[in-house]
Amino acid sequence: MDISPEALAAIIGIFMPIAVSLLKRATWPTWAKLAIAGGVSLAVGAVSTLVSTQVDVEPGSILTAAAAAFTAATVVYRLWFANSKWDDRLTDLPI
């Protein structure tokens, strides 16, 4: 199956709100929460590019895949996850 890095990152991005909520704390400032989301997005973009690309990996393709993951995660978070009991419980777990 041949899938583009952006499509794979967007699919993974659907599940990113769970991972980001596990990593962040509710009391953190907004910039710290955004930094966590950005870092996870870059990691997802890099992994999806490495998995999908067989020969050359370019920084632009990693950033494009990271943007796709961040966008998908933001949409899912804003529509279904923000201010939910799941989000509250995950951000309160002592990790």
C-alpha positions as CSV (number, residue, x, y, z in Angstrom):
1,M,0.0,0.0,0.0
2,D,1.4,3.3,-1.1
3,I,0.4,6.2,1.1
4,S,1.7,9.8,1.2
5,P,3.5,11.0,4.3
6,E,0.9,13.8,4.7
7,A,-2.0,11.4,4.6
8,L,-0.3,9.0,7.1
9,A,0.5,12.0,9.4
10,A,-3.1,13.2,9.2
11,I,-4.4,9.7,10.1
12,I,-2.0,9.6,13.1
13,G,-3.0,13.2,13.9
14,I,-6.5,12.0,14.6
15,F,-5.2,10.2,17.7
16,M,-2.7,12.9,18.8
17,P,-5.0,14.7,21.2
18,I,-4.8,11.7,23.5
19,A,-1.0,11.7,23.5
20,V,-0.7,15.4,23.9
21,S,-3.2,15.4,26.8
22,L,-1.1,12.7,28.5
23,L,2.0,14.9,28.1
24,K,0.7,18.3,29.1
25,R,-0.6,19.5,32.5
26,A,-3.7,21.6,33.0
27,T,-1.8,24.2,34.9
28,W,0.8,24.8,32.2
29,P,0.8,28.1,30.3
30,T,-0.6,28.1,26.8
31,W,2.8,28.4,25.1
32,A,4.0,25.2,26.9
33,K,1.0,23.3,25.7
34,L,1.5,24.5,22.2
35,A,5.2,23.5,22.3
36,I,4.2,20.0,23.3
37,A,1.7,19.8,20.5
38,G,4.3,21.2,18.0
39,G,6.9,18.7,19.2
40,V,4.6,15.7,18.9
41,S,3.5,17.0,15.4
42,L,7.2,17.2,14.3
43,A,7.8,13.7,15.6
44,V,4.7,12.3,13.8
45,G,5.8,14.2,10.6
46,A,9.3,12.7,10.8
47,V,8.1,9.2,11.5
48,S,5.4,9.2,8.8
49,T,7.9,10.6,6.3
50,L,10.5,8.0,7.1
51,V,8.0,5.2,6.9
52,S,6.4,6.4,3.7
53,T,9.6,7.5,1.8
54,Q,12.0,4.9,0.6
55,V,14.9,7.0,-0.7
56,D,15.1,10.8,0.0
57,V,13.9,12.5,3.1
58,E,13.7,16.3,2.7
59,P,13.0,18.8,5.5
60,G,10.1,20.2,3.6
61,S,8.4,16.9,3.4
62,I,8.8,16.4,7.2
63,L,7.3,19.9,7.9
64,T,4.4,19.3,5.5
65,A,3.6,16.0,7.2
66,A,3.9,17.7,10.6
67,A,1.5,20.4,9.5
68,A,-1.0,17.8,8.3
69,A,-0.7,16.0,11.7
70,F,-1.1,19.3,13.7
71,T,-4.1,20.3,11.6
72,A,-5.8,16.9,12.0
73,A,-5.1,16.9,15.7
74,T,-6.3,20.5,16.2
75,V,-9.6,19.7,14.4
76,V,-10.2,16.6,16.4
77,Y,-9.3,18.3,19.7
78,R,-11.5,21.3,19.1
79,L,-14.5,19.4,17.8
80,W,-14.6,16.4,20.2
81,F,-11.9,16.5,22.9
82,A,-11.6,20.1,24.3
83,N,-13.2,20.6,27.7
84,S,-14.3,17.0,27.9
85,K,-13.9,14.6,30.8
86,W,-11.3,12.6,28.9
87,D,-9.1,15.7,28.5
88,D,-9.5,16.6,32.1
89,R,-8.6,13.1,33.3
90,L,-5.6,12.7,31.0
91,T,-4.1,16.1,31.9
92,D,-4.5,15.2,35.6
93,L,-2.7,11.9,35.4
94,P,0.6,11.9,37.4
95,I,3.1,10.8,34.7
